[in-house]
Amino acid sequence: MLNHQDLRKGARIIVDGTPFEILESMPLKKAQRRVVIQTRIKNLISGSVMDRNFHQGDVFEEAELTKINIKFLYTHRNKYFFCEEDDPSKRFDLDHSVLGQNIKFLKPNSIIEGIVFDGKIINVSLPIKIQVKVTESPPGVRGDRAQGGTKIVRIETGAEINVPLFIEEGNIIEINTETGEYVKKIE
């Protein structure tokens, strides 16, 4: 069991029978010096994010989540289809709203982690950094700048991201999936 002091970023708790992950946590003292923990929590099943306050004396059950390797197959009408890594006959789908912003970095046939709660896969977890190929890149135009410029390119997954001017079509780049930002050029 966790108490209000254990509510830190990354902690996973069960609230009303649903698993949540703490995204932000900040203690706040209110009247008569009672501590209130202001949090921003993410519902791991629906993907919705909300603000919620927890009070001194509240106790929570820690969410028992496991991870298994799964393979992303394809997308069709806002549904994303996956299968178990070892058994392609065990297919399942997750809705666009559940997956959140990570979906723009999913490549077909890529192996990712599925988050399991109560025997059911409820969401996916991408690696923090992935390597992708640039498919469309406008020419970089240099101008009067004190700093290096950026441009928007399209990568093989269809997402558009900001990169430095020297990135060209066909380059392999590394992207941080948590922030959606360019990290470095691979080749």
C-alpha positions as CSV (number, residue, x, y, z in Angstrom):
1,M,0.0,0.0,0.0
2,L,1.1,3.5,-0.8
3,N,0.3,6.7,1.1
4,H,0.2,10.3,-0.1
5,Q,3.9,10.8,0.4
6,D,4.7,8.0,-2.2
7,L,2.9,9.8,-5.0
8,R,5.8,10.7,-7.2
9,K,6.3,11.0,-10.9
10,G,6.1,7.5,-12.5
11,A,4.3,5.8,-9.6
12,R,1.3,3.7,-10.7
13,I,-1.7,3.4,-8.4
14,I,-5.2,2.1,-8.5
15,V,-8.0,4.6,-8.0
16,D,-11.6,3.3,-8.2
17,G,-10.4,0.0,-9.7
18,T,-8.6,1.7,-12.6
19,P,-4.8,1.9,-13.0
20,F,-3.3,5.5,-13.1
21,E,0.2,6.8,-13.6
22,I,1.4,9.9,-11.8
23,L,2.7,12.4,-14.4
24,E,3.3,15.3,-12.0
25,S,3.2,15.6,-8.3
26,M,3.5,18.7,-6.1
27,P,2.9,19.0,-2.3
28,L,0.8,22.0,-1.2
29,K,0.1,23.1,2.4
30,K,-3.4,24.3,3.1
31,A,-5.2,25.6,6.1
32,Q,-4.1,24.2,9.4
33,R,-0.9,22.9,7.7
34,R,-2.5,19.8,6.3
35,V,-0.6,18.6,3.3
36,V,-2.4,18.2,0.0
37,I,-0.7,16.5,-3.0
38,Q,-1.7,18.1,-6.3
39,T,-1.2,15.6,-9.1
40,R,-1.7,15.2,-12.8
41,I,-2.6,11.6,-13.4
42,K,-3.1,9.5,-16.6
43,N,-5.7,6.8,-16.9
44,L,-3.7,3.8,-18.3
45,I,-6.8,2.3,-19.9
46,S,-8.4,5.2,-21.6
47,G,-5.4,7.4,-21.9
48,S,-7.2,10.5,-20.4
49,V,-5.2,12.9,-18.3
50,M,-6.7,14.8,-15.3
51,D,-5.8,16.8,-12.3
52,R,-6.6,15.4,-8.9
53,N,-5.7,16.3,-5.3
54,F,-4.9,13.7,-2.6
55,H,-5.0,14.4,1.1
56,Q,-3.0,13.3,4.0
57,G,-4.1,9.9,5.2
58,D,-5.2,8.6,1.8
59,V,-3.8,5.2,0.9
60,F,-3.6,3.5,-2.5
61,E,-3.0,0.1,-3.9
62,E,0.0,-0.1,-6.2
63,A,-1.0,-1.1,-9.7
64,E,0.5,-4.5,-10.6
65,L,1.5,-4.0,-14.3
66,T,3.6,-6.4,-16.3
67,K,5.1,-5.9,-19.7
68,I,5.3,-8.4,-22.7
69,N,6.8,-8.0,-26.1
70,I,4.3,-7.4,-28.9
71,K,4.5,-6.6,-32.6
72,F,2.7,-3.7,-34.3
73,L,1.0,-5.0,-37.4
74,Y,-1.1,-2.2,-39.1
75,T,-3.7,0.5,-38.6
76,H,-7.2,0.7,-39.9
77,R,-9.9,3.3,-39.1
78,N,-8.3,4.6,-35.9
79,K,-7.7,1.0,-34.6
80,Y,-4.1,-0.2,-34.2
81,F,-3.6,-4.0,-34.6
82,F,-1.0,-5.9,-32.7
83,C,0.0,-9.5,-32.0
84,E,2.1,-11.4,-29.5
85,E,5.7,-11.5,-30.6
86,D,5.9,-15.4,-30.5
87,D,2.3,-16.1,-31.6
88,P,0.9,-14.1,-34.6
89,S,-2.5,-15.8,-34.2
90,K,-3.1,-14.0,-30.9
91,R,-4.1,-10.6,-32.4
92,F,-5.7,-7.7,-30.6
93,D,-6.4,-4.0,-31.3
94,L,-6.2,-0.8,-29.3
95,D,-8.1,2.4,-30.1
96,H,-6.4,5.6,-31.2
97,S,-7.5,7.5,-28.0
98,V,-5.9,4.9,-25.7
99,L,-2.5,5.0,-27.3
100,G,-2.1,8.8,-27.2
101,Q,0.8,10.7,-28.9
102,N,3.1,7.6,-29.2
103,I,1.2,6.3,-32.3
104,K,2.9,8.7,-34.6
105,F,6.2,6.8,-34.1
106,L,4.8,3.2,-34.6
107,K,6.4,1.4,-37.6
108,P,4.8,-1.8,-39.0
109,N,6.5,-5.0,-37.7
110,S,8.3,-3.2,-34.9
111,I,8.6,-4.9,-31.6
112,I,7.4,-2.8,-28.6
113,E,6.2,-3.5,-25.1
114,G,2.6,-4.1,-24.2
115,I,1.4,-3.1,-20.7
116,V,-0.7,-5.9,-19.1
117,F,-3.2,-5.2,-16.2
118,D,-5.5,-8.0,-14.9
119,G,-4.5,-10.3,-17.8
120,K,-5.4,-7.8,-20.5
121,I,-3.1,-5.6,-22.6
122,I,-4.3,-2.1,-21.9
123,N,-1.6,0.1,-23.6
124,V,1.8,0.1,-25.2
125,S,5.2,1.5,-24.3
126,L,7.6,2.6,-27.0
127,P,11.4,2.7,-26.5
128,I,12.5,6.2,-25.4
129,K,14.7,6.6,-28.6
130,I,13.9,5.1,-32.0
131,Q,15.7,5.3,-35.4
132,V,13.6,6.3,-38.4
133,K,14.2,7.2,-42.0
134,V,13.4,10.7,-43.4
135,T,11.0,10.3,-46.4
136,E,10.4,14.0,-47.3
137,S,12.7,16.9,-46.6
138,P,12.4,20.4,-48.1
139,P,15.7,22.1,-49.0
140,G,17.4,23.9,-46.1
141,V,17.6,27.7,-46.8
142,R,20.3,29.6,-45.0
143,G,19.7,33.2,-43.9
144,D,20.9,35.7,-41.5
145,R,20.8,33.8,-38.2
146,A,22.8,33.9,-35.0
147,Q,21.8,30.2,-34.4
148,G,21.3,27.2,-36.5
149,G,17.9,26.9,-38.2
150,T,15.4,24.1,-38.3
151,K,12.9,22.8,-40.8
152,I,10.0,20.3,-40.7
153,V,10.5,16.9,-42.3
154,R,8.3,13.8,-42.7
155,I,9.6,10.5,-41.4
156,E,8.6,7.0,-42.5
157,T,5.8,6.7,-39.9
158,G,4.1,9.7,-41.4
159,A,4.9,12.1,-38.5
160,E,6.4,15.5,-39.0
161,I,9.2,16.8,-36.7
162,N,11.6,19.7,-36.5
163,V,15.2,18.9,-37.5
164,P,18.4,20.9,-38.3
165,L,18.8,22.2,-41.8
166,F,21.5,19.6,-42.7
167,I,19.1,16.7,-42.6
168,E,18.1,15.4,-46.0
169,E,15.7,12.9,-47.5
170,G,17.0,9.3,-46.9
171,N,18.9,10.1,-43.7
172,I,18.4,7.9,-40.7
173,I,17.8,10.0,-37.6
174,E,17.1,9.3,-33.9
175,I,14.0,10.6,-32.2
176,N,13.0,10.9,-28.5
177,T,9.5,9.4,-28.4
178,E,8.6,11.0,-25.1
179,T,9.2,14.6,-26.4
180,G,8.9,14.0,-30.1
181,E,12.1,15.8,-30.7
182,Y,15.1,15.1,-33.0
183,V,18.1,13.7,-31.1
184,K,20.9,13.1,-33.7
185,K,21.7,12.0,-37.2
186,I,22.7,8.3,-37.6
187,E,23.7,8.2,-41.2
